[in-house]
Amino acid sequence: MDELSLEQVYQEGLEERVIAYIADQNNLSYEKAMSIYYHSKMANKIHEGKEDIQYLDYKVLAELIKETEPELFD
């Protein structure tokens, strides 16, 4: 497995953990948490690897989404 493939697998797992954490911590359905995540600016940063943000803990990323984009939780 090459480096690009490993990075993709890592990011997919990270996305799943962030979404599950958002759902759990905010008492939301998994579908609503997915919508929040994929509509967030953070999701784009993670996907693009901007500022190496994808290496932060998934709980930190979920909290950052809630703090910086609270409108997504309405």
PDB file of N, CA, C, O and CB in Angstrom:
ATOM      1  N   MET A   1       0.859  -1.173   0.000  1.00  0.00           N
ATOM      2  CA  MET A   1       0.000   0.000   0.000  1.00  0.00           C
ATOM      3  C   MET A   1       0.902   1.233   0.000  1.00  0.00           C
ATOM      4  O   MET A   1       1.822   1.339   0.811  1.00  0.00           O
ATOM      5  CB  MET A   1      -0.976   0.000   1.234  1.00  0.00           C
ATOM      6  N   ASP A   2       0.632   2.153  -0.908  1.00  0.00           N
ATOM      7  CA  ASP A   2       1.472   3.343  -0.987  1.00  0.00           C
ATOM      8  C   ASP A   2       1.001   4.420  -0.007  1.00  0.00           C
ATOM      9  O   ASP A   2      -0.043   4.284   0.632  1.00  0.00           O
ATOM     10  CB  ASP A   2       1.475   3.894  -2.416  1.00  0.00           C
ATOM     11  N   GLU A   3       1.784   5.482   0.097  1.00  0.00           N
ATOM     12  CA  GLU A   3       1.510   6.550   1.064  1.00  0.00           C
ATOM     13  C   GLU A   3       0.169   7.225   0.814  1.00  0.00           C
ATOM     14  O   GLU A   3      -0.550   7.531   1.766  1.00  0.00           O
ATOM     15  CB  GLU A   3       2.616   7.589   1.021  1.00  0.00           C
ATOM     16  N   LEU A   4      -0.179   7.459  -0.430  1.00  0.00           N
ATOM     17  CA  LEU A   4      -1.448   8.109  -0.764  1.00  0.00           C
ATOM     18  C   LEU A   4      -2.631   7.244  -0.330  1.00  0.00           C
ATOM     19  O   LEU A   4      -3.614   7.756   0.206  1.00  0.00           O
ATOM     20  CB  LEU A   4      -1.525   8.394  -2.276  1.00  0.00           C
ATOM     21  N   SER A   5      -2.536   5.951  -0.557  1.00  0.00           N
ATOM     22  CA  SER A   5      -3.609   5.042  -0.149  1.00  0.00           C
ATOM     23  C   SER A   5      -3.755   5.007   1.362  1.00  0.00           C
ATOM     24  O   SER A   5      -4.872   5.004   1.881  1.00  0.00           O
ATOM     25  CB  SER A   5      -3.347   3.635  -0.680  1.00  0.00           C
ATOM     26  N   LEU A   6      -2.638   4.980   2.068  1.00  0.00           N
ATOM     27  CA  LEU A   6      -2.679   4.990   3.526  1.00  0.00           C
ATOM     28  C   LEU A   6      -3.328   6.267   4.054  1.00  0.00           C
ATOM     29  O   LEU A   6      -4.125   6.225   4.990  1.00  0.00           O
ATOM     30  CB  LEU A   6      -1.269   4.844   4.096  1.00  0.00           C
ATOM     31  N   GLU A   7      -2.985   7.383   3.454  1.00  0.00           N
ATOM     32  CA  GLU A   7      -3.561   8.670   3.867  1.00  0.00           C
ATOM     33  C   GLU A   7      -5.066   8.676   3.644  1.00  0.00           C
ATOM     34  O   GLU A   7      -5.812   9.189   4.478  1.00  0.00           O
ATOM     35  CB  GLU A   7      -2.905   9.835   3.096  1.00  0.00           C
ATOM     36  N   GLN A   8      -5.516   8.119   2.541  1.00  0.00           N
ATOM     37  CA  GLN A   8      -6.939   8.076   2.243  1.00  0.00           C
ATOM     38  C   GLN A   8      -7.687   7.208   3.250  1.00  0.00           C
ATOM     39  O   GLN A   8      -8.764   7.582   3.715  1.00  0.00           O
ATOM     40  CB  GLN A   8      -7.166   7.555   0.827  1.00  0.00           C
ATOM     41  N   VAL A   9      -7.131   6.069   3.582  1.00  0.00           N
ATOM     42  CA  VAL A   9      -7.745   5.174   4.572  1.00  0.00           C
ATOM     43  C   VAL A   9      -7.804   5.872   5.925  1.00  0.00           C
ATOM     44  O   VAL A   9      -8.813   5.792   6.627  1.00  0.00           O
ATOM     45  CB  VAL A   9      -6.955   3.839   4.683  1.00  0.00           C
ATOM     46  N   TYR A  10      -6.716   6.561   6.292  1.00  0.00           N
ATOM     47  CA  TYR A  10      -6.679   7.292   7.558  1.00  0.00           C
ATOM     48  C   TYR A  10      -7.777   8.360   7.596  1.00  0.00           C
ATOM     49  O   TYR A  10      -8.498   8.480   8.587  1.00  0.00           O
ATOM     50  CB  TYR A  10      -5.293   7.941   7.767  1.00  0.00           C
ATOM     51  N   GLN A  11      -7.900   9.128   6.519  1.00  0.00           N
ATOM     52  CA  GLN A  11      -8.897  10.201   6.481  1.00  0.00           C
ATOM     53  C   GLN A  11     -10.317   9.654   6.542  1.00  0.00           C
ATOM     54  O   GLN A  11     -11.177  10.249   7.191  1.00  0.00           O
ATOM     55  CB  GLN A  11      -8.722  11.041   5.222  1.00  0.00           C
ATOM     56  N   GLU A  12     -10.574   8.547   5.886  1.00  0.00           N
ATOM     57  CA  GLU A  12     -11.915   7.954   5.938  1.00  0.00           C
ATOM     58  C   GLU A  12     -12.256   7.532   7.362  1.00  0.00           C
ATOM     59  O   GLU A  12     -13.370   7.761   7.832  1.00  0.00           O
ATOM     60  CB  GLU A  12     -12.013   6.743   4.987  1.00  0.00           C
ATOM     61  N   GLY A  13     -11.305   6.924   8.038  1.00  0.00           N
ATOM     62  CA  GLY A  13     -11.523   6.530   9.429  1.00  0.00           C
ATOM     63  C   GLY A  13     -11.718   7.734  10.325  1.00  0.00           C
ATOM     64  O   GLY A  13     -12.549   7.718  11.233  1.00  0.00           O
ATOM     65  N   LEU A  14     -10.945   8.781  10.064  1.00  0.00           N
ATOM     66  CA  LEU A  14     -11.074  10.016  10.835  1.00  0.00           C
ATOM     67  C   LEU A  14     -12.457  10.618  10.655  1.00  0.00           C
ATOM     68  O   LEU A  14     -13.091  11.025  11.630  1.00  0.00           O
ATOM     69  CB  LEU A  14      -9.998  11.026  10.420  1.00  0.00           C
ATOM     70  N   GLU A  15     -12.926  10.679   9.427  1.00  0.00           N
ATOM     71  CA  GLU A  15     -14.257  11.225   9.162  1.00  0.00           C
ATOM     72  C   GLU A  15     -15.325  10.437   9.907  1.00  0.00           C
ATOM     73  O   GLU A  15     -16.236  11.022  10.493  1.00  0.00           O
ATOM     74  CB  GLU A  15     -14.552  11.219   7.658  1.00  0.00           C
ATOM     75  N   GLU A  16     -15.218   9.121   9.887  1.00  0.00           N
ATOM     76  CA  GLU A  16     -16.197   8.289  10.590  1.00  0.00           C
ATOM     77  C   GLU A  16     -16.189   8.563  12.096  1.00  0.00           C
ATOM     78  O   GLU A  16     -17.247   8.631  12.722  1.00  0.00           O
ATOM     79  CB  GLU A  16     -15.916   6.806  10.328  1.00  0.00           C
ATOM     80  N   ARG A  17     -14.996   8.718  12.672  1.00  0.00           N
ATOM     81  CA  ARG A  17     -14.900   8.988  14.110  1.00  0.00           C
ATOM     82  C   ARG A  17     -15.448  10.369  14.456  1.00  0.00           C
ATOM     83  O   ARG A  17     -16.132  10.527  15.467  1.00  0.00           O
ATOM     84  CB  ARG A  17     -13.445   8.873  14.577  1.00  0.00           C
ATOM     85  N   VAL A  18     -15.155  11.366  13.628  1.00  0.00           N
ATOM     86  CA  VAL A  18     -15.670  12.721  13.871  1.00  0.00           C
ATOM     87  C   VAL A  18     -17.196  12.717  13.816  1.00  0.00           C
ATOM     88  O   VAL A  18     -17.851  13.279  14.694  1.00  0.00           O
ATOM     89  CB  VAL A  18     -15.094  13.726  12.833  1.00  0.00           C
ATOM     90  N   ILE A  19     -17.753  12.095  12.805  1.00  0.00           N
ATOM     91  CA  ILE A  19     -19.210  12.047  12.638  1.00  0.00           C
ATOM     92  C   ILE A  19     -19.865  11.330  13.811  1.00  0.00           C
ATOM     93  O   ILE A  19     -20.852  11.814  14.364  1.00  0.00           O
ATOM     94  CB  ILE A  19     -19.580  11.348  11.319  1.00  0.00           C
ATOM     95  N   ALA A  20     -19.326  10.193  14.186  1.00  0.00           N
ATOM     96  CA  ALA A  20     -19.894   9.437  15.309  1.00  0.00           C
ATOM     97  C   ALA A  20     -19.817  10.245  16.600  1.00  0.00           C
ATOM     98  O   ALA A  20     -20.743  10.208  17.410  1.00  0.00           O
ATOM     99  CB  ALA A  20     -19.161   8.092  15.482  1.00  0.00           C
ATOM    100  N   TYR A  21     -18.730  10.967  16.796  1.00  0.00           N
ATOM    101  CA  TYR A  21     -18.567  11.777  18.005  1.00  0.00           C
ATOM    102  C   TYR A  21     -19.560  12.939  18.005  1.00  0.00           C
ATOM    103  O   TYR A  21     -20.161  13.237  19.037  1.00  0.00           O
ATOM    104  CB  TYR A  21     -17.118  12.308  18.113  1.00  0.00           C
ATOM    105  N   ILE A  22     -19.736  13.588  16.871  1.00  0.00           N
ATOM    106  CA  ILE A  22     -20.718  14.681  16.767  1.00  0.00           C
ATOM    107  C   ILE A  22     -22.108  14.146  17.118  1.00  0.00           C
ATOM    108  O   ILE A  22     -22.842  14.772  17.883  1.00  0.00           O
ATOM    109  CB  ILE A  22     -20.716  15.306  15.327  1.00  0.00           C
ATOM    110  N   ALA A  23     -22.461  13.003  16.565  1.00  0.00           N
ATOM    111  CA  ALA A  23     -23.780  12.414  16.837  1.00  0.00           C
ATOM    112  C   ALA A  23     -23.932  12.109  18.321  1.00  0.00           C
ATOM    113  O   ALA A  23     -24.946  12.457  18.927  1.00  0.00           O
ATOM    114  CB  ALA A  23     -23.985  11.127  16.006  1.00  0.00           C
ATOM    115  N   ASP A  24     -22.940  11.468  18.904  1.00  0.00           N
ATOM    116  CA  ASP A  24     -23.008  11.055  20.301  1.00  0.00           C
ATOM    117  C   ASP A  24     -23.059  12.247  21.257  1.00  0.00           C
ATOM    118  O   ASP A  24     -23.891  12.279  22.164  1.00  0.00           O
ATOM    119  CB  ASP A  24     -21.820  10.179  20.637  1.00  0.00           C
ATOM    120  N   GLN A  25     -22.192  13.202  21.062  1.00  0.00           N
ATOM    121  CA  GLN A  25     -22.079  14.325  21.990  1.00  0.00           C
ATOM    122  C   GLN A  25     -23.230  15.322  21.896  1.00  0.00           C
ATOM    123  O   GLN A  25     -23.482  16.081  22.832  1.00  0.00           O
ATOM    124  CB  GLN A  25     -20.792  15.040  21.749  1.00  0.00           C
ATOM    125  N   ASN A  26     -23.917  15.316  20.777  1.00  0.00           N
ATOM    126  CA  ASN A  26     -24.996  16.286  20.566  1.00  0.00           C
ATOM    127  C   ASN A  26     -26.368  15.628  20.469  1.00  0.00           C
ATOM    128  O   ASN A  26     -27.358  16.275  20.127  1.00  0.00           O
ATOM    129  CB  ASN A  26     -24.732  17.087  19.310  1.00  0.00           C
ATOM    130  N   ASN A  27     -26.413  14.337  20.772  1.00  0.00           N
ATOM    131  CA  ASN A  27     -27.663  13.579  20.746  1.00  0.00           C
ATOM    132  C   ASN A  27     -28.380  13.739  19.403  1.00  0.00           C
ATOM    133  O   ASN A  27     -29.567  14.059  19.338  1.00  0.00           O
ATOM    134  CB  ASN A  27     -28.582  14.030  21.889  1.00  0.00           C
ATOM    135  N   LEU A  28     -27.613  13.505  18.337  1.00  0.00           N
ATOM    136  CA  LEU A  28     -28.134  13.646  16.982  1.00  0.00           C
ATOM    137  C   LEU A  28     -28.109  12.293  16.281  1.00  0.00           C
ATOM    138  O   LEU A  28     -27.369  11.388  16.667  1.00  0.00           O
ATOM    139  CB  LEU A  28     -27.317  14.691  16.183  1.00  0.00           C
ATOM    140  N   SER A  29     -28.923  12.177  15.256  1.00  0.00           N
ATOM    141  CA  SER A  29     -28.849  10.972  14.436  1.00  0.00           C
ATOM    142  C   SER A  29     -27.529  10.979  13.669  1.00  0.00           C
ATOM    143  O   SER A  29     -26.921  12.029  13.459  1.00  0.00           O
ATOM    144  CB  SER A  29     -30.064  10.881  13.457  1.00  0.00           C
ATOM    145  N   TYR A  30     -27.106   9.807  13.265  1.00  0.00           N
ATOM    146  CA  TYR A  30     -25.875   9.706  12.481  1.00  0.00           C
ATOM    147  C   TYR A  30     -26.011  10.483  11.174  1.00  0.00           C
ATOM    148  O   TYR A  30     -25.050  11.091  10.704  1.00  0.00           O
ATOM    149  CB  TYR A  30     -25.534   8.229  12.193  1.00  0.00           C
ATOM    150  N   GLU A  31     -27.210  10.460  10.591  1.00  0.00           N
ATOM    151  CA  GLU A  31     -27.453  11.169   9.329  1.00  0.00           C
ATOM    152  C   GLU A  31     -27.299  12.675   9.504  1.00  0.00           C
ATOM    153  O   GLU A  31     -26.705  13.343   8.659  1.00  0.00           O
ATOM    154  CB  GLU A  31     -28.854  10.846   8.794  1.00  0.00           C
ATOM    155  N   LYS A  32     -27.841  13.216  10.615  1.00  0.00           N
ATOM    156  CA  LYS A  32     -27.708  14.648  10.889  1.00  0.00           C
ATOM    157  C   LYS A  32     -26.243  15.007  11.130  1.00  0.00           C
ATOM    158  O   LYS A  32     -25.766  16.037  10.654  1.00  0.00           O
ATOM    159  CB  LYS A  32     -28.569  15.052  12.110  1.00  0.00           C
ATOM    160  N   ALA A  33     -25.542  14.168  11.858  1.00  0.00           N
ATOM    161  CA  ALA A  33     -24.118  14.412  12.117  1.00  0.00           C
ATOM    162  C   ALA A  33     -23.314  14.379  10.818  1.00  0.00           C
ATOM    163  O   ALA A  33     -22.381  15.163  10.643  1.00  0.00           O
ATOM    164  CB  ALA A  33     -23.565  13.369  13.108  1.00  0.00           C
ATOM    165  N   MET A  34     -23.672  13.476   9.914  1.00  0.00           N
ATOM    166  CA  MET A  34     -23.004  13.429   8.601  1.00  0.00           C
ATOM    167  C   MET A  34     -23.243  14.719   7.835  1.00  0.00           C
ATOM    168  O   MET A  34     -22.325  15.271   7.228  1.00  0.00           O
ATOM    169  CB  MET A  34     -23.504  12.224   7.773  1.00  0.00           C
ATOM    170  N   SER A  35     -24.467  15.191   7.869  1.00  0.00           N
ATOM    171  CA  SER A  35     -24.797  16.436   7.182  1.00  0.00           C
ATOM    172  C   SER A  35     -23.987  17.600   7.747  1.00  0.00           C
ATOM    173  O   SER A  35     -23.439  18.411   7.001  1.00  0.00           O
ATOM    174  CB  SER A  35     -26.299  16.728   7.298  1.00  0.00           C
ATOM    175  N   ILE A  36     -23.920  17.669   9.059  1.00  0.00           N
ATOM    176  CA  ILE A  36     -23.144  18.730   9.705  1.00  0.00           C
ATOM    177  C   ILE A  36     -21.693  18.649   9.252  1.00  0.00           C
ATOM    178  O   ILE A  36     -21.109  19.644   8.822  1.00  0.00           O
ATOM    179  CB  ILE A  36     -23.238  18.627  11.251  1.00  0.00           C
ATOM    180  N   TYR A  37     -21.124  17.466   9.351  1.00  0.00           N
ATOM    181  CA  TYR A  37     -19.709  17.313   9.001  1.00  0.00           C
ATOM    182  C   TYR A  37     -19.449  17.689   7.548  1.00  0.00           C
ATOM    183  O   TYR A  37     -18.564  18.497   7.268  1.00  0.00           O
ATOM    184  CB  TYR A  37     -19.252  15.878   9.255  1.00  0.00           C
ATOM    185  N   TYR A  38     -20.203  17.119   6.630  1.00  0.00           N
ATOM    186  CA  TYR A  38     -19.920  17.342   5.216  1.00  0.00           C
ATOM    187  C   TYR A  38     -20.279  18.747   4.727  1.00  0.00           C
ATOM    188  O   TYR A  38     -19.846  19.145   3.645  1.00  0.00           O
ATOM    189  CB  TYR A  38     -20.660  16.332   4.399  1.00  0.00           C
ATOM    190  N   HIS A  39     -21.053  19.498   5.493  1.00  0.00           N
ATOM    191  CA  HIS A  39     -21.328  20.890   5.154  1.00  0.00           C
ATOM    192  C   HIS A  39     -20.375  21.857   5.848  1.00  0.00           C
ATOM    193  O   HIS A  39     -20.442  23.066   5.625  1.00  0.00           O
ATOM    194  CB  HIS A  39     -22.754  21.235   5.514  1.00  0.00           C
ATOM    195  N   SER A  40     -19.503  21.338   6.672  1.00  0.00           N
ATOM    196  CA  SER A  40     -18.582  22.199   7.413  1.00  0.00           C
ATOM    197  C   SER A  40     -17.360  22.564   6.577  1.00  0.00           C
ATOM    198  O   SER A  40     -16.954  21.828   5.677  1.00  0.00           O
ATOM    199  CB  SER A  40     -18.142  21.514   8.704  1.00  0.00           C
ATOM    200  N   LYS A  41     -16.799  23.696   6.893  1.00  0.00           N
ATOM    201  CA  LYS A  41     -15.552  24.116   6.259  1.00  0.00           C
ATOM    202  C   LYS A  41     -14.416  23.212   6.701  1.00  0.00           C
ATOM    203  O   LYS A  41     -13.459  22.992   5.958  1.00  0.00           O
ATOM    204  CB  LYS A  41     -15.233  25.583   6.594  1.00  0.00           C
ATOM    205  N   MET A  42     -14.525  22.694   7.907  1.00  0.00           N
ATOM    206  CA  MET A  42     -13.504  21.805   8.457  1.00  0.00           C
ATOM    207  C   MET A  42     -13.355  20.548   7.610  1.00  0.00           C
ATOM    208  O   MET A  42     -12.240  20.062   7.419  1.00  0.00           O
ATOM    209  CB  MET A  42     -13.847  21.427   9.897  1.00  0.00           C
ATOM    210  N   ALA A  43     -14.460  20.017   7.101  1.00  0.00           N
ATOM    211  CA  ALA A  43     -14.402  18.815   6.265  1.00  0.00           C
ATOM    212  C   ALA A  43     -13.526  19.054   5.037  1.00  0.00           C
ATOM    213  O   ALA A  43     -12.750  18.185   4.639  1.00  0.00           O
ATOM    214  CB  ALA A  43     -15.819  18.387   5.831  1.00  0.00           C
ATOM    215  N   ASN A  44     -13.657  20.229   4.448  1.00  0.00           N
ATOM    216  CA  ASN A  44     -12.829  20.556   3.280  1.00  0.00           C
ATOM    217  C   ASN A  44     -11.363  20.658   3.662  1.00  0.00           C
ATOM    218  O   ASN A  44     -10.491  20.182   2.934  1.00  0.00           O
ATOM    219  CB  ASN A  44     -13.294  21.870   2.640  1.00  0.00           C
ATOM    220  N   LYS A  45     -11.092  21.274   4.798  1.00  0.00           N
ATOM    221  CA  LYS A  45      -9.704  21.397   5.243  1.00  0.00           C
ATOM    222  C   LYS A  45      -9.095  20.026   5.505  1.00  0.00           C
ATOM    223  O   LYS A  45      -7.941  19.778   5.157  1.00  0.00           O
ATOM    224  CB  LYS A  45      -9.619  22.262   6.508  1.00  0.00           C
ATOM    225  N   ILE A  46      -9.858  19.150   6.109  1.00  0.00           N
ATOM    226  CA  ILE A  46      -9.381  17.801   6.390  1.00  0.00           C
ATOM    227  C   ILE A  46      -9.126  17.058   5.079  1.00  0.00           C
ATOM    228  O   ILE A  46      -8.085  16.424   4.901  1.00  0.00           O
ATOM    229  CB  ILE A  46     -10.401  17.030   7.263  1.00  0.00           C
ATOM    230  N   HIS A  47     -10.084  17.146   4.175  1.00  0.00           N
ATOM    231  CA  HIS A  47      -9.960  16.451   2.888  1.00  0.00           C
ATOM    232  C   HIS A  47      -8.754  16.942   2.092  1.00  0.00           C
ATOM    233  O   HIS A  47      -8.055  16.148   1.462  1.00  0.00           O
ATOM    234  CB  HIS A  47     -11.232  16.640   2.063  1.00  0.00           C
ATOM    235  N   GLU A  48      -8.516  18.242   2.124  1.00  0.00           N
ATOM    236  CA  GLU A  48      -7.410  18.822   1.366  1.00  0.00           C
ATOM    237  C   GLU A  48      -6.089  18.768   2.115  1.00  0.00           C
ATOM    238  O   GLU A  48      -5.042  19.074   1.544  1.00  0.00           O
ATOM    239  CB  GLU A  48      -7.726  20.246   1.011  1.00  0.00           C
ATOM    240  N   GLY A  49      -6.125  18.385   3.386  1.00  0.00           N
ATOM    241  CA  GLY A  49      -4.904  18.311   4.173  1.00  0.00           C
ATOM    242  C   GLY A  49      -4.320  19.668   4.504  1.00  0.00           C
ATOM    243  O   GLY A  49      -3.113  19.795   4.711  1.00  0.00           O
ATOM    244  N   LYS A  50      -5.173  20.686   4.556  1.00  0.00           N
ATOM    245  CA  LYS A  50      -4.700  22.041   4.851  1.00  0.00           C
ATOM    246  C   LYS A  50      -4.216  22.145   6.288  1.00  0.00           C
ATOM    247  O   LYS A  50      -4.884  21.706   7.225  1.00  0.00           O
ATOM    248  CB  LYS A  50      -5.810  23.066   4.596  1.00  0.00           C
ATOM    249  N   GLU A  51      -3.049  22.731   6.437  1.00  0.00           N
ATOM    250  CA  GLU A  51      -2.475  23.018   7.752  1.00  0.00           C
ATOM    251  C   GLU A  51      -2.290  21.747   8.589  1.00  0.00           C
ATOM    252  O   GLU A  51      -2.194  21.826   9.813  1.00  0.00           O
ATOM    253  CB  GLU A  51      -3.364  24.007   8.503  1.00  0.00           C
ATOM    254  N   ASP A  52      -2.241  20.599   7.953  1.00  0.00           N
ATOM    255  CA  ASP A  52      -2.112  19.306   8.648  1.00  0.00           C
ATOM    256  C   ASP A  52      -3.187  19.111   9.710  1.00  0.00           C
ATOM    257  O   ASP A  52      -2.983  18.395  10.691  1.00  0.00           O
ATOM    258  CB  ASP A  52      -0.736  19.192   9.294  1.00  0.00           C
ATOM    259  N   ILE A  53      -4.329  19.751   9.505  1.00  0.00           N
ATOM    260  CA  ILE A  53      -5.422  19.687  10.484  1.00  0.00           C
ATOM    261  C   ILE A  53      -5.951  18.259  10.645  1.00  0.00           C
ATOM    262  O   ILE A  53      -6.515  17.921  11.686  1.00  0.00           O
ATOM    263  CB  ILE A  53      -6.565  20.622  10.063  1.00  0.00           C
ATOM    264  N   GLN A  54      -5.776  17.434   9.636  1.00  0.00           N
ATOM    265  CA  GLN A  54      -6.280  16.065   9.687  1.00  0.00           C
ATOM    266  C   GLN A  54      -5.562  15.213  10.732  1.00  0.00           C
ATOM    267  O   GLN A  54      -5.993  14.097  11.024  1.00  0.00           O
ATOM    268  CB  GLN A  54      -6.147  15.419   8.329  1.00  0.00           C
ATOM    269  N   TYR A  55      -4.480  15.728  11.291  1.00  0.00           N
ATOM    270  CA  TYR A  55      -3.744  14.962  12.298  1.00  0.00           C
ATOM    271  C   TYR A  55      -4.153  15.307  13.727  1.00  0.00           C
ATOM    272  O   TYR A  55      -3.612  14.750  14.683  1.00  0.00           O
ATOM    273  CB  TYR A  55      -2.265  15.193  12.130  1.00  0.00           C
ATOM    274  N   LEU A  56      -5.108  16.227  13.872  1.00  0.00           N
ATOM    275  CA  LEU A  56      -5.641  16.509  15.205  1.00  0.00           C
ATOM    276  C   LEU A  56      -6.557  15.370  15.633  1.00  0.00           C
ATOM    277  O   LEU A  56      -7.077  14.629  14.799  1.00  0.00           O
ATOM    278  CB  LEU A  56      -6.403  17.863  15.227  1.00  0.00           C
ATOM    279  N   ASP A  57      -6.744  15.242  16.919  1.00  0.00           N
ATOM    280  CA  ASP A  57      -7.642  14.228  17.456  1.00  0.00           C
ATOM    281  C   ASP A  57      -9.069  14.471  16.963  1.00  0.00           C
ATOM    282  O   ASP A  57      -9.498  15.617  16.831  1.00  0.00           O
ATOM    283  CB  ASP A  57      -7.595  14.226  18.998  1.00  0.00           C
ATOM    284  N   TYR A  58      -9.789  13.406  16.697  1.00  0.00           N
ATOM    285  CA  TYR A  58     -11.150  13.535  16.166  1.00  0.00           C
ATOM    286  C   TYR A  58     -12.071  14.299  17.101  1.00  0.00           C
ATOM    287  O   TYR A  58     -12.971  15.001  16.640  1.00  0.00           O
ATOM    288  CB  TYR A  58     -11.733  12.170  15.896  1.00  0.00           C
ATOM    289  N   LYS A  59     -11.864  14.177  18.406  1.00  0.00           N
ATOM    290  CA  LYS A  59     -12.696  14.913  19.364  1.00  0.00           C
ATOM    291  C   LYS A  59     -12.431  16.407  19.258  1.00  0.00           C
ATOM    292  O   LYS A  59     -13.357  17.215  19.332  1.00  0.00           O
ATOM    293  CB  LYS A  59     -12.431  14.426  20.802  1.00  0.00           C
ATOM    294  N   VAL A  60     -11.190  16.765  19.088  1.00  0.00           N
ATOM    295  CA  VAL A  60     -10.823  18.175  18.919  1.00  0.00           C
ATOM    296  C   VAL A  60     -11.451  18.724  17.644  1.00  0.00           C
ATOM    297  O   VAL A  60     -11.994  19.829  17.640  1.00  0.00           O
ATOM    298  CB  VAL A  60      -9.281  18.346  18.880  1.00  0.00           C
ATOM    299  N   LEU A  61     -11.377  17.960  16.572  1.00  0.00           N
ATOM    300  CA  LEU A  61     -11.967  18.402  15.302  1.00  0.00           C
ATOM    301  C   LEU A  61     -13.470  18.597  15.427  1.00  0.00           C
ATOM    302  O   LEU A  61     -14.012  19.581  14.925  1.00  0.00           O
ATOM    303  CB  LEU A  61     -11.666  17.393  14.193  1.00  0.00           C
ATOM    304  N   ALA A  62     -14.146  17.670  16.090  1.00  0.00           N
ATOM    305  CA  ALA A  62     -15.598  17.787  16.274  1.00  0.00           C
ATOM    306  C   ALA A  62     -15.938  19.026  17.092  1.00  0.00           C
ATOM    307  O   ALA A  62     -16.886  19.743  16.770  1.00  0.00           O
ATOM    308  CB  ALA A  62     -16.161  16.528  16.962  1.00  0.00           C
ATOM    309  N   GLU A  63     -15.174  19.277  18.140  1.00  0.00           N
ATOM    310  CA  GLU A  63     -15.420  20.459  18.973  1.00  0.00           C
ATOM    311  C   GLU A  63     -15.135  21.743  18.196  1.00  0.00           C
ATOM    312  O   GLU A  63     -15.845  22.736  18.360  1.00  0.00           O
ATOM    313  CB  GLU A  63     -14.556  20.410  20.246  1.00  0.00           C
ATOM    314  N   LEU A  64     -14.110  21.732  17.360  1.00  0.00           N
ATOM    315  CA  LEU A  64     -13.810  22.906  16.537  1.00  0.00           C
ATOM    316  C   LEU A  64     -14.944  23.214  15.572  1.00  0.00           C
ATOM    317  O   LEU A  64     -15.275  24.378  15.347  1.00  0.00           O
ATOM    318  CB  LEU A  64     -12.514  22.694  15.763  1.00  0.00           C
ATOM    319  N   ILE A  65     -15.534  22.178  15.006  1.00  0.00           N
ATOM    320  CA  ILE A  65     -16.676  22.392  14.110  1.00  0.00           C
ATOM    321  C   ILE A  65     -17.812  23.053  14.885  1.00  0.00           C
ATOM    322  O   ILE A  65     -18.422  24.009  14.406  1.00  0.00           O
ATOM    323  CB  ILE A  65     -17.152  21.049  13.480  1.00  0.00           C
ATOM    324  N   LYS A  66     -18.089  22.549  16.068  1.00  0.00           N
ATOM    325  CA  LYS A  66     -19.189  23.100  16.865  1.00  0.00           C
ATOM    326  C   LYS A  66     -18.910  24.540  17.274  1.00  0.00           C
ATOM    327  O   LYS A  66     -19.821  25.368  17.275  1.00  0.00           O
ATOM    328  CB  LYS A  66     -19.426  22.244  18.109  1.00  0.00           C
ATOM    329  N   GLU A  67     -17.672  24.848  17.619  1.00  0.00           N
ATOM    330  CA  GLU A  67     -17.311  26.199  18.054  1.00  0.00           C
ATOM    331  C   GLU A  67     -17.279  27.197  16.898  1.00  0.00           C
ATOM    332  O   GLU A  67     -17.720  28.337  17.042  1.00  0.00           O
ATOM    333  CB  GLU A  67     -15.961  26.176  18.742  1.00  0.00           C
ATOM    334  N   THR A  68     -16.755  26.765  15.756  1.00  0.00           N
ATOM    335  CA  THR A  68     -16.572  27.703  14.648  1.00  0.00           C
ATOM    336  C   THR A  68     -17.744  27.771  13.684  1.00  0.00           C
ATOM    337  O   THR A  68     -17.868  28.730  12.923  1.00  0.00           O
ATOM    338  CB  THR A  68     -15.350  27.340  13.892  1.00  0.00           C
ATOM    339  N   GLU A  69     -18.613  26.750  13.709  1.00  0.00           N
ATOM    340  CA  GLU A  69     -19.751  26.723  12.797  1.00  0.00           C
ATOM    341  C   GLU A  69     -21.016  26.276  13.519  1.00  0.00           C
ATOM    342  O   GLU A  69     -21.646  25.298  13.117  1.00  0.00           O
ATOM    343  CB  GLU A  69     -19.464  25.800  11.611  1.00  0.00           C
ATOM    344  N   PRO A  70     -21.392  26.984  14.582  1.00  0.00           N
ATOM    345  CA  PRO A  70     -22.553  26.565  15.375  1.00  0.00           C
ATOM    346  C   PRO A  70     -23.863  26.549  14.602  1.00  0.00           C
ATOM    347  O   PRO A  70     -24.798  25.838  14.971  1.00  0.00           O
ATOM    348  CB  PRO A  70     -22.701  27.465  16.552  1.00  0.00           C
ATOM    349  N   GLU A  71     -23.932  27.323  13.541  1.00  0.00           N
ATOM    350  CA  GLU A  71     -25.162  27.377  12.744  1.00  0.00           C
ATOM    351  C   GLU A  71     -25.499  26.022  12.111  1.00  0.00           C
ATOM    352  O   GLU A  71     -26.661  25.757  11.803  1.00  0.00           O
ATOM    353  CB  GLU A  71     -25.030  28.438  11.651  1.00  0.00           C
ATOM    354  N   LEU A  72     -24.508  25.179  11.920  1.00  0.00           N
ATOM    355  CA  LEU A  72     -24.757  23.865  11.349  1.00  0.00           C
ATOM    356  C   LEU A  72     -25.526  22.955  12.287  1.00  0.00           C
ATOM    357  O   LEU A  72     -26.111  21.963  11.854  1.00  0.00           O
ATOM    358  CB  LEU A  72     -23.461  23.218  10.974  1.00  0.00           C
ATOM    359  N   PHE A  73     -25.530  23.287  13.570  1.00  0.00           N
ATOM    360  CA  PHE A  73     -26.188  22.454  14.582  1.00  0.00           C
ATOM    361  C   PHE A  73     -27.637  22.845  14.845  1.00  0.00           C
ATOM    362  O   PHE A  73     -28.316  22.216  15.655  1.00  0.00           O
ATOM    363  CB  PHE A  73     -25.420  22.524  15.869  1.00  0.00           C
ATOM    364  N   ASP A  74     -28.109  23.885  14.159  1.00  0.00           N
ATOM    365  CA  ASP A  74     -29.494  24.333  14.337  1.00  0.00           C
ATOM    366  C   ASP A  74     -30.477  23.443  13.619  1.00  0.00           C
ATOM    367  O   ASP A  74     -31.683  23.687  13.671  1.00  0.00           O
ATOM    368  CB  ASP A  74     -29.654  25.751  13.852  1.00  0.00           C
TER     369      ASP A  74
END
